[in-house]
Amino acid sequence: MNVTRFFLISSLALFAAGCATTISDSADIPAKTPSAPAAPVYVLSDLLGAKATMLGDLLGEPALTRREGNGEYRRYALTTCTLIIILYPDEMGVQKVAQVDATATTSNADKPDLDDCLAAG
């Protein structure tokens, strides 16, 4: 037998053996368990009625703040949406969150669900 032919056949056999895999027992393979959904980053109940000073700790600096009369409009850029928060003074004069809404991050996108927006953060 030719040395080159012997080398070629031996190399192919070794290559084929290296590519072959066997599973001896399917019990050795851990079953994939579905991952639990992530906890929401924010929930509406955390925001409604919150003091204005608490919003900075919770959401950071707003992308835009506008004061109109006694009210204050704040816009926050979140991961998947833009969060709109309206603050009004309570009976003691403390600015608190009175309204929360979500808008799309671009003008051509659909209005997002508020709970989904808050959950994504």
C-alpha positions in Angstrom: 0.0 0.0 0.0 1.2 3.4 -0.8 2.3 5.6 2.1 0.4 8.6 0.9 -2.8 6.5 0.5 -2.3 5.0 4.0 -1.9 8.5 5.5 -5.0 9.8 3.7 -7.2 6.9 4.8 -5.8 7.2 8.4 -6.4 10.9 8.5 -10.0 10.6 7.2 -10.7 7.9 9.8 -9.4 10.0 12.6 -11.3 13.0 11.4 -14.6 11.0 11.2 -14.0 9.6 14.7 -13.4 13.1 16.1 -16.7 14.4 14.6 -18.8 11.5 16.0 -20.5 12.1 19.3 -22.6 9.7 21.3 -24.9 10.4 24.2 -24.8 7.5 26.6 -27.9 8.5 28.6 -30.3 11.3 28.1 -30.6 11.7 31.9 -27.1 13.2 31.9 -28.4 16.2 30.0 -30.0 18.8 32.3 -33.5 19.8 31.2 -34.0 23.4 30.3 -36.4 25.2 32.5 -38.1 28.3 31.3 -36.8 31.4 32.9 -39.2 33.4 35.1 -40.2 36.8 33.7 -38.1 39.6 35.1 -39.6 41.7 37.9 -40.9 45.0 36.6 -38.5 47.9 37.0 -41.3 50.3 38.0 -45.0 50.0 38.8 -47.6 52.6 38.6 -48.5 52.4 42.3 -44.8 53.5 43.2 -45.3 56.7 41.2 -48.8 57.9 41.7 -48.9 60.3 44.7 -45.1 60.2 45.1 -43.4 63.5 46.1 -41.5 65.3 43.4 -38.2 64.9 45.4 -38.6 61.1 45.4 -38.8 61.1 41.5 -35.1 62.0 41.3 -34.1 59.1 43.4 -36.4 56.7 41.5 -36.1 57.9 37.9 -33.1 60.2 37.8 -33.1 63.6 36.1 -35.9 64.2 33.6 -35.1 64.8 30.0 -37.5 67.8 30.1 -39.2 69.8 32.9 -41.8 72.5 32.3 -43.7 74.4 34.9 -47.2 75.7 34.0 -49.1 77.5 36.8 -49.1 75.3 39.9 -48.4 72.2 37.8 -45.2 70.6 36.6 -44.6 68.5 33.5 -41.7 66.0 33.5 -40.6 63.8 30.7 -38.3 60.8 31.3 -36.6 58.7 28.6 -36.9 55.0 29.6 -35.7 51.9 27.8 -38.6 51.3 25.5 -40.8 54.5 25.8 -41.0 58.0 27.1 -42.7 58.5 30.5 -44.8 61.6 31.1 -45.4 62.7 34.7 -47.6 65.5 35.8 -47.2 66.9 39.3 -49.6 69.2 41.2 -49.4 70.5 44.7 -51.4 68.7 47.4 -53.5 70.6 50.0 -50.2 71.3 51.9 -48.5 72.7 48.8 -46.2 69.6 48.3 -45.7 68.7 44.6 -46.9 65.1 44.0 -47.4 62.9 41.0 -51.0 63.3 39.9 -50.8 61.7 36.4 -48.5 59.2 34.6 -48.6 58.4 30.9 -46.4 56.7 28.3 -45.6 57.8 24.8 -43.6 56.3 22.0 -39.9 57.3 21.7 -40.4 58.1 18.0 -43.4 59.8 16.3 -44.1 57.0 13.9 -44.4 54.3 16.6 -47.6 53.2 18.3 -48.4 54.5 21.8 -47.0 51.9 24.3 -49.0 50.4 27.1 -48.2 52.2 30.4 -47.7 49.1 32.5 -45.3 47.6 29.8 -43.4 50.8 29.6 -42.9 51.0 33.4 -42.1 47.3 33.6 -39.3 47.6 31.0 -37.8 50.6 32.8 
